[in-house]
Amino acid sequence: MSSVTQAKTRIVVAMSGGVDSSVTAALLHAQGYDVVGLTMQLYDHGAATAKSKTCCAGQDIYDARRVADRIGIPHYVVDYETNFKAEVMDRFADSYIRGETPVPCVLCNQTVKFRDLLKAAKDLGADALATGHYVQRIEGPHGAELHRAVDADRDQSYFLFATTQAQLDFVRFPLGGLTKPEARALGASFDLHVADKPDSQDICFVPNGRYADVIQKLRPDAAVAGDIVHLDGRVMGRHAGVINYTVGQRRGLGVGGEVDPLYVVHVDPERAQVIVGPKEALLRTAFEIHSVNWLGGGEGPSTDGTPFHVKLRNTQAPMAATVFGEGNGKAKVVLAEAEVAVTPGQACVFYDGNRVFGGGWIARDVGVARVPHNLRRGAAVVAV
């Protein structure tokens, strides 16, 4: 692309105040594009003015503005506090209350970032929206494709599986071909004060990592005490609310006396029960997903089954599976080998090599042993 064309191409950069989005803005500006920085204010500014290890807090807004001044681009702050609470924080809390373990970063990308911020970018006359995500957008024979980043340790494709084809056509990821050290080196070369800034480590609205505290604040009546029940029907103890437990959890159960460690195998908010059992009880070979987003062209995965590798956690290595489309945004995933990390509310993302073909949300209750309300010791466990 010629320098004249680049100068006439406006790219809005989502600037969080961190090194990655700052380098993205500086890099595009150095390449001659007409760059505008936008920073989202996602929660109460007065409560977010202290330095933190999260994104979009008060210090981060200041850092983004300082970077914009340094490289000489316009910078604006957009207030998405109301949308963020409704679309991310409230949905996060409600998901936990349903006995799920949500991924709010996906919700944020899906809503305020790639819906609201993208609209704001278009309102500013942008030709594209760029972010500092470590993921690659590659032009394929049938349009833009989403691919894993070159730096496997930094790859964020798992969190972007819900990006629609229309959004992918408009969004750019300049750092997808770089490693994190290379990005920091670029930051230093541009003389950005955030070049050595630590990465965000927590969910932005849960800076201390204590999810239950946030849920109780958002939903004061959510913590209902109940029983901790073994799969065989024994009542092992009491809990102060299912919001304190997630499927697969081992520590902090407050029960013992078994030869083998106990794990949470099911959370039943309707009965206020936390179901525990041995690790083997967590093993799953098949499960249902909903709200499937498909980036493979056509209407979705084949009803006859499409082979993929899937990730059930961002940090997990992809595993072989077959995905069967069921229509209405639903699909069944059959794993080649049993896995313990099938957690309701988490995302299941489809990969073919480095390309992301979409994914969906792991549904509750399917294939999970469930203890009926009146189950007595020795009674049969019902599978649903």
C-alpha positions as CSV (number, residue, x, y, z in Angstrom):
1,M,0.0,0.0,0.0
2,S,1.4,3.4,-1.0
3,S,2.1,6.1,1.6
4,V,-0.7,8.3,0.1
5,T,-3.2,5.5,0.5
6,Q,-2.1,4.8,4.0
7,A,-2.4,8.4,5.0
8,K,-6.0,8.3,3.8
9,T,-6.8,5.1,5.6
10,R,-8.1,5.8,9.1
11,I,-7.6,3.1,11.7
12,V,-9.1,3.4,15.2
13,V,-7.0,1.6,17.8
14,A,-8.6,0.2,21.0
15,M,-6.1,1.5,23.5
16,S,-6.3,-0.1,26.9
17,G,-3.2,1.6,28.3
18,G,-1.1,-1.5,28.2
19,V,2.0,-2.2,26.1
20,D,0.3,-4.2,23.4
21,S,-2.4,-1.7,22.3
22,S,0.1,1.1,22.7
23,V,2.6,-0.6,20.4
24,T,-0.2,-1.3,18.0
25,A,-1.1,2.4,17.8
26,A,2.5,3.5,17.5
27,L,3.3,0.9,14.8
28,L,0.4,1.9,12.6
29,H,1.1,5.6,13.0
30,A,4.8,5.0,12.0
31,Q,3.5,3.1,9.0
32,G,1.7,6.2,7.9
33,Y,-1.9,5.4,8.7
34,D,-4.4,8.0,10.1
35,V,-4.6,6.6,13.6
36,V,-7.2,7.5,16.3
37,G,-7.0,6.1,19.8
38,L,-10.2,5.1,21.7
39,T,-10.1,3.9,25.3
40,M,-13.1,2.3,27.0
41,Q,-14.1,3.4,30.5
42,L,-15.7,0.3,31.7
43,Y,-16.5,0.9,35.4
44,D,-16.7,3.8,37.9
45,H,-13.8,6.1,37.2
46,G,-13.6,7.2,40.8
47,A,-13.2,3.6,42.0
48,A,-10.6,2.8,39.3
49,T,-8.1,5.6,39.7
50,A,-5.5,3.5,41.6
51,K,-2.8,1.7,39.7
52,S,-3.8,-1.9,39.0
53,K,-3.0,-5.0,37.1
54,T,-6.2,-4.9,35.2
55,C,-7.2,-3.2,32.0
56,C,-9.4,-0.1,31.5
57,A,-8.8,1.2,35.1
58,G,-8.1,4.9,35.8
59,Q,-4.4,4.6,35.6
60,D,-4.7,2.8,32.3
61,I,-6.8,5.6,30.8
62,Y,-4.1,8.0,31.8
63,D,-1.4,5.8,30.3
64,A,-3.3,5.5,27.0
65,R,-3.7,9.3,26.8
66,R,0.0,9.8,27.5
67,V,0.9,7.3,24.8
68,A,-1.4,9.0,22.3
69,D,0.2,12.4,23.1
70,R,3.7,10.9,22.7
71,I,3.1,9.5,19.2
72,G,0.9,12.5,18.2
73,I,-2.6,11.0,17.5
74,P,-6.1,12.0,18.7
75,H,-7.3,10.2,21.7
76,Y,-10.9,9.8,23.1
77,V,-12.4,8.0,26.0
78,V,-15.8,6.4,25.5
79,D,-18.0,5.6,28.5
80,Y,-19.3,2.1,28.2
81,E,-19.9,1.6,31.9
82,T,-23.6,0.9,31.6
83,N,-23.1,-1.5,28.7
84,F,-20.2,-3.3,30.4
85,K,-22.2,-3.9,33.5
86,A,-25.2,-5.2,31.7
87,E,-23.4,-7.3,29.0
88,V,-20.3,-8.5,31.0
89,M,-20.6,-8.1,34.7
90,D,-24.2,-9.0,35.1
91,R,-24.0,-11.9,32.7
92,F,-20.9,-13.1,34.6
93,A,-22.7,-13.1,37.9
94,D,-25.9,-14.7,36.5
95,S,-23.8,-17.5,34.9
96,Y,-22.1,-18.2,38.2
97,I,-25.4,-18.3,40.0
98,R,-26.6,-20.9,37.4
99,G,-23.7,-23.2,38.4
100,E,-21.4,-22.3,35.5
101,T,-17.9,-20.9,35.2
102,P,-18.1,-18.1,32.7
103,V,-15.3,-16.4,30.6
104,P,-16.0,-12.7,30.8
105,C,-13.1,-11.8,28.5
106,V,-15.0,-13.5,25.7
107,L,-18.2,-11.6,26.6
108,C,-16.3,-8.3,26.6
109,N,-14.8,-8.9,23.1
110,Q,-18.2,-10.1,21.9
111,T,-20.1,-7.0,23.1
112,V,-18.5,-3.7,24.2
113,K,-15.3,-4.2,22.2
114,F,-16.3,-5.8,18.8
115,R,-19.8,-4.4,18.8
116,D,-19.9,-1.0,20.6
117,L,-16.4,0.0,20.0
118,L,-16.5,-1.1,16.4
119,K,-19.6,1.0,15.9
120,A,-17.8,4.0,17.4
121,A,-14.9,3.4,15.1
122,K,-17.2,3.4,12.1
123,D,-18.9,6.6,13.4
124,L,-15.4,8.2,13.3
125,G,-15.0,7.3,9.7
126,A,-12.6,4.4,10.3
127,D,-11.7,1.9,7.6
128,A,-10.7,-0.6,10.3
129,L,-10.5,-1.2,14.1
130,A,-7.2,-2.5,15.4
131,T,-6.5,-4.2,18.8
132,G,-3.4,-5.4,20.5
133,H,-4.6,-9.1,20.6
134,Y,-2.1,-11.8,19.8
135,V,-4.0,-13.5,17.0
136,Q,-3.7,-13.4,13.3
137,R,-6.2,-12.4,10.7
138,I,-5.4,-14.0,7.3
139,E,-7.1,-13.4,4.0
140,G,-8.3,-16.8,2.8
141,P,-9.9,-17.8,-0.5
142,H,-13.4,-17.1,0.9
143,G,-12.6,-14.0,3.1
144,A,-10.8,-13.2,6.3
145,E,-9.9,-16.1,8.6
146,L,-8.9,-16.1,12.2
147,H,-5.7,-17.9,13.1
148,R,-3.6,-18.5,16.1
149,A,-0.8,-16.1,16.9
150,V,2.8,-16.9,16.0
151,D,3.7,-16.8,19.7
152,A,1.9,-19.8,21.0
153,D,2.5,-18.7,24.6
154,R,0.7,-15.4,24.0
155,D,-2.0,-16.7,21.6
156,Q,-5.5,-15.2,22.5
157,S,-7.6,-16.9,19.8
158,Y,-9.5,-18.8,22.4
159,F,-11.0,-15.5,23.7
160,L,-11.9,-14.4,20.2
161,F,-13.9,-17.4,19.0
162,A,-17.2,-15.4,19.1
163,T,-15.9,-12.8,16.6
164,T,-18.4,-12.8,13.7
165,Q,-17.3,-12.9,10.1
166,A,-18.5,-9.3,9.6
167,Q,-16.5,-8.1,12.6
168,L,-13.4,-10.1,11.4
169,D,-13.7,-8.3,8.0
170,F,-13.3,-5.0,9.8
171,V,-10.8,-5.7,12.7
172,R,-7.0,-5.9,12.4
173,F,-4.4,-7.5,14.7
174,P,-1.0,-6.1,14.0
175,L,0.8,-8.0,16.8
176,G,-0.3,-11.5,15.7
177,G,3.0,-12.1,13.9
178,L,5.2,-10.9,16.8
179,T,6.4,-12.4,20.1
180,K,5.8,-10.5,23.4
181,P,9.6,-9.6,23.7
182,E,9.5,-8.2,20.2
183,A,6.4,-6.1,21.0
184,R,8.1,-4.7,24.1
185,A,11.3,-3.9,22.1
186,L,9.1,-2.0,19.7
187,G,7.6,-0.1,22.6
188,A,11.1,0.9,23.7
189,S,12.1,1.9,20.2
190,F,9.0,4.2,20.1
191,D,10.0,5.6,23.5
192,L,6.7,4.6,25.1
193,H,6.7,4.8,28.9
194,V,4.5,1.6,29.0
195,A,7.1,-0.6,27.3
196,D,7.9,-2.4,30.5
197,K,4.4,-2.1,32.0
198,P,3.3,-5.5,33.6
199,D,0.6,-7.4,31.8
200,S,-3.0,-7.5,33.0
201,Q,-3.3,-10.6,35.2
202,D,-6.9,-10.6,36.5
203,I,-10.4,-10.1,35.2
204,C,-10.6,-6.3,35.2
205,F,-13.6,-6.1,37.6
206,V,-12.2,-8.9,39.9
207,P,-8.7,-7.5,40.7
208,N,-8.3,-9.6,43.8
209,G,-9.4,-12.8,42.0
210,R,-12.2,-13.4,44.4
211,Y,-15.2,-14.0,42.1
212,A,-17.7,-14.7,44.9
213,D,-17.2,-11.2,46.4
214,V,-18.1,-9.6,43.1
215,I,-21.1,-11.8,42.6
216,Q,-22.4,-11.2,46.1
217,K,-22.0,-7.4,45.5
218,L,-23.9,-7.6,42.2
219,R,-26.5,-10.2,43.4
220,P,-26.8,-9.8,47.2
221,D,-29.3,-12.7,47.5
222,A,-27.2,-15.1,45.5
223,A,-25.4,-16.8,48.4
224,V,-27.9,-19.5,49.6
225,A,-26.5,-22.1,52.0
226,G,-27.0,-25.8,51.3
227,D,-25.5,-29.2,51.4
228,I,-22.3,-30.6,50.1
229,V,-23.4,-34.1,48.8
230,H,-21.3,-37.0,47.7
231,L,-22.2,-38.8,44.5
232,D,-23.4,-41.8,46.6
233,G,-25.9,-39.6,48.4
234,R,-24.0,-38.9,51.6
235,V,-24.2,-35.4,53.0
236,M,-20.6,-34.4,53.6
237,G,-21.1,-31.0,55.0
238,R,-22.6,-27.5,54.4
239,H,-21.6,-24.6,52.1
240,A,-22.4,-20.9,52.3
241,G,-23.5,-20.6,48.6
242,V,-22.8,-22.4,45.3
243,I,-21.2,-19.2,44.0
244,N,-18.1,-20.3,45.9
245,Y,-17.7,-23.5,43.9
246,T,-16.9,-24.5,40.3
247,V,-16.8,-27.8,38.6
248,G,-13.3,-29.4,38.9
249,Q,-12.5,-27.5,42.2
250,R,-10.5,-29.5,44.7
251,R,-9.3,-27.1,47.3
252,G,-11.4,-25.2,49.8
253,L,-14.3,-27.7,49.9
254,G,-14.3,-28.0,53.7
255,V,-14.9,-31.8,53.6
256,G,-12.7,-34.8,54.0
257,G,-12.4,-38.2,55.5
258,E,-12.1,-39.9,52.1
259,V,-9.1,-42.0,51.0
260,D,-9.0,-40.2,47.6
261,P,-9.3,-36.4,47.2
262,L,-12.8,-35.1,46.4
263,Y,-13.6,-32.7,43.6
264,V,-16.7,-30.7,42.7
265,V,-18.4,-32.7,39.9
266,H,-21.6,-30.7,39.7
267,V,-23.2,-27.5,41.0
268,D,-26.9,-27.6,41.5
269,P,-28.2,-24.1,42.2
270,E,-31.8,-25.2,42.1
271,R,-31.3,-27.4,45.1
272,A,-28.5,-25.4,46.6
273,Q,-26.3,-28.5,46.4
274,V,-22.6,-28.9,45.6
275,I,-22.0,-32.5,44.4
276,V,-18.6,-34.0,45.1
277,G,-16.8,-37.2,44.1
278,P,-13.5,-38.7,43.0
279,K,-11.6,-37.3,40.0
280,E,-12.8,-40.1,37.7
281,A,-16.3,-38.7,38.1
282,L,-15.2,-35.6,36.2
283,L,-14.2,-37.6,33.1
284,R,-16.3,-36.8,30.0
285,T,-16.1,-38.0,26.4
286,A,-19.1,-36.1,25.1
287,F,-21.0,-32.8,25.9
288,E,-23.3,-30.3,24.4
289,I,-22.5,-26.7,23.5
290,H,-24.8,-23.8,22.7
291,S,-24.6,-20.3,21.0
292,V,-22.2,-21.7,18.5
293,N,-20.3,-19.1,16.4
294,W,-19.1,-20.5,13.1
295,L,-16.3,-19.0,11.0
296,G,-15.9,-21.8,8.5
297,G,-18.3,-20.7,5.8
298,G,-21.7,-22.2,5.3
299,E,-24.2,-22.7,8.1
300,G,-22.1,-24.5,10.7
301,P,-20.5,-27.9,11.5
302,S,-21.8,-30.9,9.7
303,T,-24.6,-32.9,11.2
304,D,-22.5,-36.0,10.2
305,G,-19.6,-34.7,12.3
306,T,-16.6,-32.6,11.5
307,P,-13.2,-33.5,12.9
308,F,-11.4,-30.7,14.8
309,H,-9.1,-30.1,17.6
310,V,-10.8,-28.3,20.5
311,K,-9.7,-26.2,23.5
312,L,-11.8,-26.2,26.6
313,R,-9.4,-23.8,28.4
314,N,-7.2,-21.0,27.0
315,T,-4.1,-22.7,28.5
316,Q,-5.0,-26.2,27.4
317,A,-3.4,-27.9,24.5
318,P,-5.9,-28.6,21.7
319,M,-7.4,-32.2,21.8
320,A,-8.9,-34.3,19.0
321,A,-12.7,-34.3,18.8
322,T,-15.6,-34.5,16.4
323,V,-18.2,-31.8,16.3
324,F,-21.8,-32.7,15.3
325,G,-24.0,-29.8,14.3
326,E,-27.5,-29.9,15.7
327,G,-29.0,-26.7,14.4
328,N,-30.3,-23.7,16.3
329,G,-26.8,-22.8,17.5
330,K,-26.2,-26.1,19.2
331,A,-23.7,-28.9,18.7
332,K,-22.4,-32.0,20.3
333,V,-18.7,-32.5,20.9
334,V,-17.3,-36.0,21.1
335,L,-13.7,-36.2,22.4
336,A,-11.2,-38.8,21.2
337,E,-10.1,-39.3,24.8
338,A,-11.9,-38.6,28.1
339,E,-11.2,-35.3,29.7
340,V,-11.8,-33.8,33.2
341,A,-11.9,-30.1,32.2
342,V,-15.4,-30.1,30.7
343,T,-16.8,-27.2,32.8
344,P,-20.2,-25.7,32.1
345,G,-20.0,-22.0,31.1
346,Q,-16.5,-22.4,29.6
347,A,-15.9,-22.1,25.9
348,C,-15.1,-24.9,23.5
349,V,-13.2,-23.6,20.6
350,F,-12.7,-25.4,17.3
351,Y,-9.3,-25.5,15.5
352,D,-8.1,-27.0,12.3
353,G,-4.3,-26.5,12.4
354,N,-3.8,-22.9,13.4
355,R,-7.2,-21.7,12.0
356,V,-10.1,-21.0,14.3
357,F,-13.4,-22.3,13.0
358,G,-15.5,-20.9,15.9
359,G,-16.8,-22.5,19.0
360,G,-19.6,-22.4,21.6
361,W,-20.4,-22.5,25.3
362,I,-20.3,-25.8,27.3
363,A,-23.9,-26.5,28.5
364,R,-24.9,-27.5,32.0
365,D,-26.1,-30.9,33.1
366,V,-25.5,-32.9,30.0
367,G,-23.6,-36.1,30.9
368,V,-23.2,-35.0,34.5
369,A,-24.2,-37.3,37.4
370,R,-26.9,-35.5,39.4
371,V,-28.1,-36.4,42.9
372,P,-31.9,-36.2,43.3
373,H,-33.1,-34.1,46.1
374,N,-34.3,-37.0,48.2
375,L,-31.4,-39.4,47.4
376,R,-30.4,-41.6,50.2
377,R,-27.1,-43.3,50.7
378,G,-26.9,-46.4,48.5
379,A,-29.5,-45.2,46.0
380,A,-28.7,-45.0,42.3
381,V,-27.2,-41.8,40.9
382,V,-29.2,-40.4,38.0
383,A,-27.4,-39.2,34.9
384,V,-28.9,-36.4,32.9
